[in-house]
Structure formats: structure tokens, C-alpha cells
Amino acid sequence: MTEDIAVLGDYELDLEKAVEAILRARAGKILVQLPEGLKRYYPVVSNYIRDRTSLDLEVYLDASPAYGSCLIDPELVRGYDLVLHIGHDPYPLTPRPSSNVVFLDLEYVGTDLRAILEKLEMLLRDVGAVSIAIATTNQHKKLSKRIRDELTSAGFSVVAGPAVALGCYIPLDLRVIADAVVVVAGGLFHAISLGMTARSSVIIRVDPYTRDVSNVSRDIYRFLSKRLKKMSEALEARSWGVLIGTASQYRPQVVDRFVKLLSERGLTYYLYVAPVLTVEVLRNLDSPNVGAYVVTSCPRVAVDDLYDFEKPVLTPPEAVRVLMRGDVSEYPDSFL
């Protein structure tokens, strides 16, 4: 650990911003929110800020899941002087962000930049890409900037990014026309989101954890085909279950829209409040009276966690297209 950098396994965390915020707010009661897999480093963070502030602090760990900043519970954070939310950017669609939450970047430092660049440049030339957009996540901001600089030096035109993309939200900065979109992130979670908004671009996933560099356009095509099949199945539904989130994932305007939409079409609907939504939870509440469901909280739950449920479970844009157009020939360009 250096003066301002805490080492959390293969990640580096700059806590200078946290120390400044604590001293400025004269905070005494602090909540730390760490991503899954990194909660074990809570003592490192707690000891660091205690040592650097020399204050008698009460430092708590939020042990609940922290998959993204959309899960920040306003009621929970209200009970603390300061909340340190680590590893995610602010959720841009939060209607009233909590003023006592400080967002801290993590940076994954366990990859091999040279090996990644060699594969990436070769693949970009193989697909004939000249103009490039770069999307990334909170944990790979510095890496993505280095990739941008190296690609520019190699003769590619980086027309957008690096910009942070969320699993359900793509910023306007990345909604450009480019030959290829390079997604610097683990797995397919973020690459799928980019594939929805950049249909004409080749989607190349750079996984810093496995150091794999691959064209995932076919994976995205298969994903979209499966979602269109779910939408097609929902066309026959005469009754719907509206699944409603809680806390920061409660989206009343979306719920109201579906209540109105289903009422106008003379369809039966049932409202379910579900703080946690898994296959087991949905099977427990599922009824023969319901033909299809729409998830109004996190849309990624529908496509990642409930994709193989026995009945169609749709995102809001999927359900709107089914109910308003009855057209499932083309997939929506957003999860929200």
C-alpha cells in the first residue's frame, strides 16, 4: 500500500478522495459498499481511512449485494454521515441521488497489456475496422485509455471513448457509427448491451481477466434471436404479471405505464413487489393465471437470470413492442 493507493488483491483503490470527503464532512459514521468478491477487503479500507484521518470513526460494511450503483438504497444510506461506494460509476437514471455517497474508482491491474494489444490489433485488421469506439467499466478506465492511445499510434481512428457503459445503459458518447466497438470488460454482460445499440458495428470483447480478445458479434446475434423468441411467445398472453422492484430499483413511472397499457388493451394484470427476483422466487409465485411477465426493476434480471423461465419474462422495451406493435421482427435498441 502506498500513501494513497490501497491494494485489494489484483485491484488498486485510490482512497485520497475518500479521506478528503471524510475530513470535509467531519463524518463519524461511514458505510463502505464493495463489489461482490471484494468485500473481504473491507478491513483494509477501514484501517486505511482510520489511519489517514486520525479520527475516531465508526466504519461499517454493507454486506448486501452490490452489483451496481443502481442498488444503492436511499433509506439505508440516509443513516450514515458518508457512504463510500467502490467500483461503480453513479447510476445516471437515479431520480434523486443521495448527496452523502462518494463514488471511488477501482482499477484492475492483473492483466497483460502487450498481449492484449497484439491480439486486438490483429483482430481489428482482420475485420477491416478503421474507426473504433471504446467502451469499458469502472474497473478498467486506465487500461482503456492506454488501449486508446496504443490503437491511435497504430493508425486506428478512435471516434468515441473510452466511456463507461453500464449493463443496462449506454451513454450517448458511445452511440456513434464506428466499424468496431471494443468493449473492455469481463464476460459478455456489457458486450451484449453495446451490441444492441451498435448493430452495424463489429463487437470485439477484450477480457482483461482471461486476456481473451474475440469477435462476439455471433454471440450477440444468438442472444437477440432468443429474446425475439421470448417476445413471440408473449404475443399470446392474455394476462401479465408486472414485477416491481424496491428501493432504488423501484421505477413507478414504468409500473404506471404498464398498468395503463395493459388496461387499455383489456388485458388482465397482477402486480408483484419483489425485492429479490430469481428463478426460485418467480416459480414460487407463478400462477396458471399469468401468461407472461415484465420486469420493471433491473432489466438484466429478465435476460440474464430468468432467460430460461418456463414463461416469457420480458424487459420493458420488449413488452412495449409486444403490446403496442405486436411486431417481433426487430429487437429494441435498449434494455430500459
N, C-alpha and C positions, 0 to 999 in steps of 0.2 A: 504494500500500500504506500503510495506516495502521499505528498501533503494534501492533495485534493482528490486523488483517484482511489476509490475502493475497488479491490479485485474480488469479483464474485465468480469463482470458477473461471470459465473462458470469457467472462464479460468484464468490462470496465465501467464503473459508475462514477461520474463526476458529481461530488456532493457539495461543491462550493456554493452552488445556487441554493441548496437546502440550508446550509449553515447561515447564509446571508438572510434568507427568509425567516428563519427561526429568530435570529437576533433582531431583525427589523420588527417582527410582530410580537417580540417578547413572549413567544409561545412557551407554554409549560407542558401542555398535554398534546402529544403528537401521535398520529396514526400512520403506520407505514403499510403501503399496499405494494406487494411484489408479485410478479407473474408466476404462474404455475411452474414448478421446477426450480425456482429461485427463492422460495420462501425460507429455505433452510439458512439463507444468508442474512436473515433478519438480525441476529446478534452482531454481525459485522457492521451493519448500517447503524444499529442502535449505539454500539460502542463508539463508532466514528463520530457521530453528531454530538454525543455526550462529551467526548474528549475535546472536540474542536470548539464547542460553545462554552465549556466550563460551567454549564448551567445544571441545576437540579431538575432534570427532565423526566416526565413520565412518557415512555415510548412504548406504544402498543403495536402489535402486528395484526393486520386484518387477515384472518385465516380463511375467509371465504374465497371462492374462485375469483380470479382477476384476469379474465381472458381479454379484456379491453376496457378502455375508459368509459364505454357505454354502460358498464356495470357499476359505476360509482353511485352509491345510494345517498341521495341528498340528506335523508333523515340520519343516516349513520354519521356522515362527515360533520354534521352540524354539532355533534357532541365533542368536537376536538378543536383546539386552537389552530392546528395546522395539520394537513394531510399530505404526505409525500407519496405521490403516485408514480411508480417507477416502471419504465419500459414501454409506455404507450404515449402517443400524442393525444391532445384533447379531442374528444368526440365533437365534430363540427356541428352536429344537429341537436346538441343538448340545448333545450329552450332557455334554461336559467342556470348557467354554470355556477358551481359553488366557488365563492371568492377565496376560500381558505385552502384550496387544493393547489399544490405545486407539482408540476409535471417534470420528471427528471429522465433524461435520455440514458439508455443503456447502449453499449457498443460491443458486439461480439467480435473477439479478436483471435479466434481459434482457427481461422481459415488460411488458405494459401493463395494470395492474390495472383502471383505469377502463373500458377497452374490454372486458375480460373480464367485469366485473361487469354491465355493461349488457346484454350478450348472455345472461349466466347468469340474471339476474332475469327477463328476458323469457321465456326458455325454461321456467323453473320455473313461472311463472304460466300459460304455455300448457298445460302438462301437469297443472295443478291441484295442484301439490305445495305442502304447508304444512309438514310435518315433514321435516327434512333430516338426513342423515348425511354426514359429510365424510371421505373417505379421501385419503391423499396418500403421497408418498415422501419419502425423506430430503432431497432437494434442494429441496423446496417447503414445508417446515414453516412458515416465517414467512409466506409468501404465503397458505397455507391458513388460518392464524389471522386474517389480515386479511380474507379472504373470509368466514370465520365471523362476524366482528364486523360486517361490512357487511350480510350477509344477516339477521342478528339485528336490526339497526337498521331494515332494510326490512320487518320484520314476519314473517319466517320463523322457525320453531322448529327450532333446531339441536339434535337429540336425541342426537347422538353425534359425536365427533371435534372437531377433526381428529385422526386417528390414522394411524400409518404402516402401510400394507399392503404385504406382500411379494408377489412374483409367484405364490408357491405357498401362502402362509399369510395368513389374515385374522384379526386379533386379535379377542378376544371383545368388545372395546369397540365393534366395528363390526357385530356380529351382533345388530342391533336391527330393529324394524319401523319403517320410515320410508317416506313417499311417494316419496322420491327419494334416491339416493345420488350425491353429487357426488364424482367421482374426479379429483383434481388431479394429473395425470401425463401424460407424453408417450405417444402411441400408444394401442394397445388392450391392451397387456400386462397392466396392473393392473386395467383396467376389466373384463376378462373374468373375473378372479378374483372381483371383487365381484359380478358378475352371477350367478355360481354360487351364492353364499351369500345373495343378496338377490333371489330370484326374483320376489317380489311388488312390488319397487320399480322405478321407472324409473331407469336408469343414465345419468347425464349425465357425459360426459368433458370436463374443462377441460384443454386442452393449453397449458401456458404458453409452449411454444416456437413453435407456429404461431398461438397465440391463438384457436384454434378452440374453440367451445363447442357440443357436439352431443349429441343423444339417441342412444346407441349400443345401445339395447336390441335392435334388429333385428340388428345385427352379432353380438351375443351369442347370439341365437336361432339364427342361421345356424351359428355356431361349435358350439353344443350339438348341432344336428342332424347336423353332420358327424362329431362324436365318437360319437354314438349309432350312426351307420352303421358306424364302425370297430368298435365293440363288437359289433354284429350280425354282422359278418364273422368276428369271433374266436370266435363260438359253435361254428363247425365245426372249429376247430383241435384236433387230437389230440396235437400236440406243441408245446411252448413253449420260447422262448429267454428266459432270465432275465438281463437286462443289469444288471451290478453296477458301481457307481461305486467310486472310490478316495478316499483321504484323508478329508476332511470330508464327502464325499458317499457314503461307504460306510455303508450302513444295514443292518447284519447282521440286525436283528430283522425287517425287511421281507423280506430274502432268505430267511431261515429260514421265514417264514410261507408264502411261495410254494412253497418246496421241500416243505413239509408238505402244503399244499393240493393241489398237483399230484399228489403221491404218493398221497394219499387217494382221488383221483378216477381213479387208474390211468392218468394221462397221462404221456407221456414229456417230459422237460425237459432242457435243456442250459444250463450256466452260463457266462456270458461276462463277463470282467473288462474293463471299458472305461473307462480314464481320460478319454478323449475320445470323444464319440459324435456323429457326423454322418451324413448320408445316405451319404457315400462310405465311411465306416468300416463302416456296417451292411451296405451292399451287398457289401463285400469279404468279410465273414464269413457272409453269409446262405447258407442251405443249403435244398435242397428238403425236407430232413428236418424243418424248422421251419415251423409254420403261423402262429404269432403270437408277438409279443414283449411283455414287460412291462419298463418302465424303473424300476429300484428306486433310482436316484440322484436326479437332478433331474427331477421330473415334467413340467416345462415343455419339456424336450427332446422328449418324446413328442408334445406338442400344438403346439409352435412350430417345431421343427426337423425332425421326422420325420413330420409330418402327412400328407405325400403319398407316403410309402413304399409300395411295392407290396403289402406285407402289413400287417395290423393291428399297430400299436405302441401299447400302452396304458399309462396311468398305473396305479399300484397300486389305487386305488379302482375304476377302470373294470374292471380284470382281476378283482378280487374279485367284483364284481357279476356278471360273465360266468360265473365259475367256480362261485360259490356259489348264485346265484339263477337263472342262465340267463335273466335278465329284463333287457331293454334298452329298456324302455318309458320309463324315467326316468333322468336323468343324476345321478350322485353329486353331493353338495354340497361336495366338496373335492377338491383335487389330491393330497393326502397320505394 
